[in-house]
C-alpha cells in the first residue's frame, strides 16, 4: 500500500508518537509510507530520525492561515505520491484533506488517538464525518463519542490503541515483596505539566504523611515542560517531604528507574488518551496506581493496580494507603500487568491489525 500520514502536530505529543510508531511498523511490513507534518518541528525531526519519507513544502499548522494555498498543494501531492489511503491525525489536516480528496476515490481516515475533547458537532464537522471513510480511535471513550454523540455507524469506528514493543521491556518475576526494612519505591514518570497531576500528588502525600507508617520513597522523573523542577521542589518543600521525594528532571533513559520501582503512579487530572507511561510500567511488570481518566480504566484493573478519582484527595488517600499495604501482591500484580500489555497493547500485534484494516479499506475503495 501507498500510505500518506498527515500529522499537523508540532511537538512531542501522544498523537505524533502514535502516528510515528505505526508509520515505522507499516514501513517494516513493506508498505510505502509518506509523512506530512509541520516543517522543522519536533515531529518533523523525529520523522527524519526514524527514516520515514517526509513530505516537504506544505505547512498545515494552525498558525498558518494558508488553507486555500494548501488545498492546491495537497492536490499536487496526491498527483505525485498517488496514495491509496490518507490518514489525518489532527483537526486542521482532517479538514484540509476532506476538501482535497473530494473528487477522488482515495479513502480518508481520521485517526484520533490523543485528544480527550468531544468531536465537534457543527454543520461543517458533520459534513466532514460524512466525507470520512473510517475513524480509528485509541480508546473506548473516543469510540463512544463518535458512535453515541455523532451517530457514526459502529462498523466505521475501529479501536486500535497505542502500543509498545513488549520485547523491549525485559521481564522477570520479582521477589514476592520488597526486602524487610526497605522503603517502598514509587515512580511518577512523564513531562512536568499541570495535567500530569504533580502538584496534586505531592500535596496529597504531604497531607497524609502523619498517617502513613509504611516507609516509602517517591521518585518524580521526566522532562521540564509547562512546569520546571523548581516548581516541584517548592511543592515538596511546602509539603515537608524532602526525605521522601526525589525530583529528577530531564532523565535521558527511564528504563533503570522503571525496573527499580515497586509500583508506578499516574496522577493525571486529564488527558491520558494513550497512557504510554502506564504501558511501559506494566510491560516491565510493575503494578500501577492511576487516576480514573482517559484510557487508564481500560488498562488498570483489580489485578494490575489501583484506581482513584482524579483530583479527589479522599479517593487518593484511601487508594495510596491500599497500594502501600499491598507489598505482598506486587509480584503477582506485576505479572498480570505484563500479561495485559502482551495481550492487548503489544505494538507488533496492533500493527498487524492496523495493516489489515487499511488493506480492507483500500481493496473496497
C-alpha positions in Angstrom: 0.0 0.0 0.0 1.0 3.6 -0.5 0.0 5.3 2.8 0.1 9.0 3.5 0.1 10.0 7.2 -0.9 13.7 7.8 0.1 14.9 11.2 -0.3 18.7 11.9 1.3 18.3 15.3 4.4 20.2 16.1 5.6 19.0 19.5 6.2 15.9 21.4 2.7 14.5 21.9 0.8 11.3 22.2 -0.8 11.9 18.8 2.5 12.4 16.9 4.1 9.4 18.7 1.1 7.2 17.7 1.5 8.2 14.1 5.3 7.7 14.1 5.1 4.3 15.8 2.5 2.9 13.3 4.2 4.5 10.3 7.5 2.8 11.2 5.8 -0.6 11.7 3.9 -0.3 8.4 7.1 0.6 6.6 8.8 -2.5 8.1 5.9 -4.6 6.7 6.8 -3.4 3.2 4.4 -0.5 2.7 5.3 2.9 1.3 4.7 5.4 4.0 4.8 9.2 3.4 4.7 11.5 6.4 3.4 15.1 6.2 3.9 17.2 9.3 4.8 20.8 10.4 8.2 21.7 8.8 11.2 21.8 11.1 9.0 20.8 14.1 10.0 18.1 16.7 7.7 15.7 14.8 9.4 16.5 11.6 12.9 15.8 13.0 11.6 12.6 14.6 10.3 11.6 11.2 13.8 12.0 9.7 15.4 10.2 12.6 13.2 7.2 12.1 14.0 7.1 8.4 10.5 7.9 7.2 9.7 9.7 4.0 9.0 13.3 5.0 6.8 15.4 2.6 8.4 18.8 2.2 6.9 22.2 1.3 3.5 22.0 3.0 2.6 23.5 6.4 -0.7 22.5 7.9 -0.1 24.0 11.3 -3.0 26.1 12.7 -0.9 29.2 13.0 -0.5 29.4 9.2 -3.6 31.0 7.6 -2.9 29.3 4.2 -5.8 27.0 3.8 -6.6 27.7 0.2 -3.0 27.6 -0.8 -2.6 24.3 1.0 -5.5 22.8 -0.9 -3.7 23.3 -4.2 -0.5 21.9 -2.7 -2.4 18.8 -1.4 -3.9 18.1 -4.8 -0.4 18.3 -6.3 0.9 16.0 -3.6 -1.9 13.5 -4.5 -0.8 13.5 -8.1 2.8 13.0 -7.2 2.6 10.4 -4.4 -0.6 8.7 -5.6 -1.6 7.5 -2.1 -4.1 4.6 -1.8 -5.2 5.9 1.6 -4.8 9.1 3.7 -4.7 9.1 7.5 -5.3 12.5 9.1 -4.3 12.7 12.8 -5.4 16.3 13.8 -8.4 18.5 13.1 -6.8 21.0 10.7 -5.4 18.5 8.4 -8.5 16.4 8.6 -10.5 19.4 7.3 -8.0 20.1 4.6 -8.0 16.6 3.3 -11.7 16.4 3.4 -11.7 19.1 0.7 -8.6 18.0 -1.2 -9.9 14.4 -1.7 -13.5 15.3 -2.7 -13.1 14.3 -6.4 -11.1 11.2 -5.8 -11.8 7.7 -4.7 -9.0 7.8 -2.1 -10.4 6.9 1.3 -9.8 9.4 4.1 -9.2 8.0 7.6 -9.5 10.2 10.7 -7.1 8.9 13.4 -7.9 10.2 16.9 -5.5 8.7 19.4 -4.8 11.7 21.6 -7.4 14.4 22.2 -9.8 13.9 25.1 -12.1 16.6 23.8 -15.5 15.7 22.3 -15.7 15.8 18.5 -17.3 18.9 17.0 -21.0 18.8 16.2 -21.5 21.8 14.0 -22.6 21.5 10.3 -19.1 21.6 8.8 -17.9 18.9 11.2 -20.9 16.7 10.3 -20.1 17.2 6.6 -16.5 16.1 7.3 -17.8 13.0 9.1 -19.7 12.0 6.0 -16.6 12.5 3.9 -14.5 10.2 6.1 -14.4 6.5 5.2 -13.2 5.3 8.6 -12.4 6.5 12.1 -9.5 4.9 14.1 -9.6 5.7 17.8 -7.2 4.9 20.5 -9.6 4.1 23.3 -13.1 3.2 24.3 -14.3 6.7 25.4 -13.3 8.1 22.0 -15.2 5.4 20.2 -18.3 6.0 22.3 -18.1 9.7 21.4 -18.2 9.1 17.7 -20.9 6.4 17.9 -23.2 7.8 20.6 -22.7 11.6 20.1 -22.2 11.9 16.3 -24.1 8.8 15.3 -21.3 7.3 13.2 -22.1 3.6 12.5 -20.1 1.3 14.7 -18.5 -0.5 11.8 -16.9 2.8 10.7 -15.2 3.3 14.1 -12.2 0.9 14.8 -10.4 1.0 18.1 -6.6 0.5 17.8 -4.8 1.8 20.9 -1.3 3.0 21.2 1.0 0.0 21.6 4.6 -0.6 22.7 7.1 -3.4 21.9 6.9 -5.6 24.9 10.0 -7.4 23.7 12.0 -4.2 24.5 11.0 -4.4 28.2 12.7 -7.5 29.7 10.6 -9.0 32.4 11.4 -11.4 35.2 9.1 -12.1 38.1 10.3 -10.0 41.1 10.6 -11.2 44.7 7.2 -11.7 46.4 7.6 -8.5 48.3 10.2 -5.7 48.9 13.0 -6.7 51.4 12.2 -6.2 55.0 13.2 -2.7 56.1 13.5 -1.2 52.7 11.2 1.6 51.8 8.6 1.0 49.1 9.9 2.6 45.9 7.3 4.6 43.9 7.8 6.2 40.5 6.0 9.0 38.7 7.3 9.4 35.2 6.4 11.9 32.5 6.6 15.5 31.4 6.4 18.2 34.0 2.9 19.6 33.2 -0.1 20.6 35.3 -2.3 18.0 33.6 0.0 15.2 34.9 -1.0 16.0 38.5 2.4 16.6 40.1 1.1 19.3 42.5 -1.9 17.2 43.5 0.2 14.2 44.1 2.9 15.9 46.2 0.4 18.0 48.2 -1.8 14.9 48.9 1.1 12.9 50.2 2.1 15.8 52.3 -1.4 15.8 53.9 -1.0 12.1 54.6 2.5 11.9 56.0 1.3 11.8 59.6 -0.9 8.8 58.9 1.5 6.7 56.9 3.5 4.1 58.8 5.0 2.3 55.8 8.3 3.7 54.7 8.3 4.9 51.1 10.3 6.9 48.6 8.7 8.6 45.6 10.8 9.5 42.6 9.4 12.1 40.2 11.2 11.9 36.9 10.7 13.3 33.4 11.4 16.4 31.5 10.6 20.1 32.1 7.7 21.5 30.0 5.0 23.8 31.3 6.5 23.2 34.8 10.1 23.3 35.9 11.9 21.3 38.5 11.9 24.4 40.7 8.1 24.3 40.8 8.1 20.7 42.0 10.8 21.3 44.5 8.8 24.2 46.1 5.7 21.9 46.5 8.0 19.2 48.0 9.4 21.8 50.5 5.9 23.1 51.4 4.7 19.6 52.0 7.7 18.8 54.2 8.7 15.8 52.1 12.4 16.4 51.4 13.3 12.9 52.7 10.5 11.1 50.9 10.6 12.6 47.4 13.4 13.0 44.9 13.0 15.0 41.7 14.9 14.1 38.6 14.4 16.4 35.6 15.5 15.6 32.1 16.3 11.9 32.7 17.7 10.5 29.4 16.7 6.9 30.0 13.8 5.8 32.2 14.3 2.0 31.9 16.5 1.8 35.0 14.1 3.8 37.1 11.2 1.6 36.0 13.0 -1.6 36.8 13.9 -0.4 40.3 10.5 0.8 41.4 7.9 -1.3 43.2 4.9 0.4 41.6 4.2 3.4 39.4 1.7 6.2 39.9 -0.1 8.2 37.2 -1.9 11.1 38.9 -3.1 12.9 35.8 -6.1 15.2 36.1 -7.0 14.8 32.4 -5.7 13.7 29.0 -4.1 10.2 29.1 -5.7 9.1 25.8 -2.8 6.7 25.2 -1.1 6.5 28.7 2.3 5.4 27.4 4.0 5.7 30.8 1.4 3.3 32.3 2.0 0.8 29.4 5.8 1.0 30.0 5.5 0.4 33.7 3.1 -2.6 33.1 5.3 -4.0 30.4 8.1 -4.1 32.9 5.9 -6.0 35.4 5.0 -3.1 37.7 1.5 -2.5 39.1 0.2 1.0 38.6 -1.8 3.3 40.8 -3.7 5.6 38.4 -6.4 8.3 38.2 -9.6 7.3 36.5 -9.1 9.4 33.3 -8.7 8.7 29.6 -7.7 5.1 28.8 -6.4 4.3 32.2 -9.5 2.4 33.4 -9.1 0.2 30.3 -5.5 -0.5 31.4 -5.5 -0.7 35.2 -7.8 -3.1 37.0 -8.1 -5.0 40.2 -5.4 -7.4 39.2 -2.9 -4.9 37.7 -3.1 -1.9 40.0 -5.4 0.6 41.7 -7.6 3.4 40.5 -8.6 6.7 42.2 -10.8 9.6 41.2 -8.9 12.4 39.6 -8.3 15.4 41.9 -10.1 13.7 44.9 -7.9 13.7 48.0 -10.2 11.3 49.8 -10.1 8.8 47.0 -6.4 9.2 46.5 -5.7 8.8 50.3 -7.6 5.5 50.5 -6.0 4.2 47.4 -2.5 5.2 48.3 -2.7 3.5 51.7 -4.1 0.4 50.0 -1.2 0.4 47.5 1.4 0.7 50.2 -0.2 -2.1 52.2 -0.2 -4.4 49.2 3.5 -5.2 49.0 2.9 -9.0 49.2 0.8 -8.6 46.0 3.3 -6.5 43.9 4.8 -9.6 42.1 1.5 -11.1 41.2 0.0 -7.8 40.1 3.1 -7.1 38.0 2.9 -10.4 36.3 -0.8 -9.7 35.4 0.1 -6.2 34.2 2.8 -7.6 31.8 0.3 -10.2 30.5 -2.3 -7.4 29.9 0.1 -5.5 27.8 1.3 -8.5 25.9 -2.3 -9.5 25.1 -4.0 -6.1 24.3 -1.2 -3.5 23.8 1.7 -5.1 22.0 2.7 -3.0 19.0 3.5 -5.9 16.7 0.0 -7.3 17.1 -1.7 -3.9 16.8 0.3 -3.0 13.7 -0.9 -6.2 12.1 -4.5 -5.1 12.9 -3.8 -1.6 11.5 -2.4 -3.2 8.3 -5.4 -5.4 7.9 -7.9 -2.6 8.5 -6.2 -0.4 5.9 -5.9 -3.1 3.3 -9.6 -3.9 3.6 -10.4 -0.3 3.2 -8.2 0.1 0.1 -9.5 -3.0 -1.5 -13.1 -1.8 -1.2 -12.4 1.8 -2.4 
